[in-house]
Amino acid sequence: MSEPGNIGGFRPRTYRTDGGGPDFGRMIEALRRVQEGITAADAPEAVVTEIADMLEKIAAAAETYEVDEHAMIAGRRSDLIGRGQALIPPLEYDEWDEQHVVVRLTMGRYYLGANGAAHGGVIPLVFDEVLGRLANTGRPVSRTAYLHVNYRSITPIGAPLRITGTVDRIEGRKRFVTATLHHGDTLCADGEALFVALNPGQP
């Protein structure tokens, strides 16, 4: 589904659907495959050398076109899963308004901790992404003040997951939000966060 607007704040992020052309999404998906493939591989030394050479050439080509933060494409393509960036697992938004959000995702082996479980650090990352966007939907831009996560059971790699986020209450500049992460009927994690709206001119 399309992304609700974000209003007010200091230099709010501008979302777009044209940056990088029609192959930008394909490039990001290829990058995700590289991350997954390298993480899961036990390749011979000669293959490792070959991949390293290719990646160095790719990095050099991309660095030629480096721009400042406000002109970046990654993270701003609202028409692409994950907004066209590869840091966070691909998130698919099924429901989204100013009060709640429901998201589907599957974490690949790039996010593996051990024994089939997602790395514990990726859970706060995903919660911060989902809850931050919810906190800012239809409201001036805010930043995370705190995020508390409870781990209830392992979050499995390679399995369908569901995140539900809710705006609990708003007190002036403060936005209190909560989230749950489920695998089927199993609660994997839950969390609560506070986002505080920026003052005018605050970066």
C-alpha positions, 0 to 999 in steps of 0.5 A: 500500500502507499505511504501516508504523508508526513507533515511538519518538522525540520526538513522532513524526508521527501519521498519519491517514486522516480529516483534511480529509475525503474531498475533501482528496486532491482539493484536493491533486491540484488544487494539483498541477495548479495548480503544473504548469499555471502552470509550463508556461503562457505565458498572456496578462497578463489571464489571469495577473491573473485567476489571481493574484486567484483564488490570493490569495483561496484563500490567504486562505481557507486561512490562516484555519485555520492550525494548529501543526505537530503538528495539520497534515493535509498530510503526514500522510494515509497513505491519499493518494499523497504523504501529502497534500502537494504539495512532493514528486512523487507517490510510489507505494510498491510494496514497503515493509518495514523493510529495503527499499522500491521506489517508482514516480514520474513528475515533471511540468514543475513539477520541470523543470530544462531540456531535459527533465531534472528539476532536480538539486535535486529528486533529493536531495529525493526520496531524503531523503523515501524513505530517511528514511521507510525509516530510520524504519520500525519504528524510533525517529525519526531525522534526516538526518546526511548525504546524498550523491548521484551523478548518473549520467544525466539524470532525464527529466520525464514518464517513469516512474521507479523508486527502490529504497532499502535499509538497508545497516547499523545501528550503534547510533543510526546507520542507513546507507541507500542508494538508486538512481533508474532510468528503465527500465534506465538508472541516473539517480542513486544515493545514500547517507545516514546517519540518526541516531536522536534522543535522548529529548527531542531535537526 
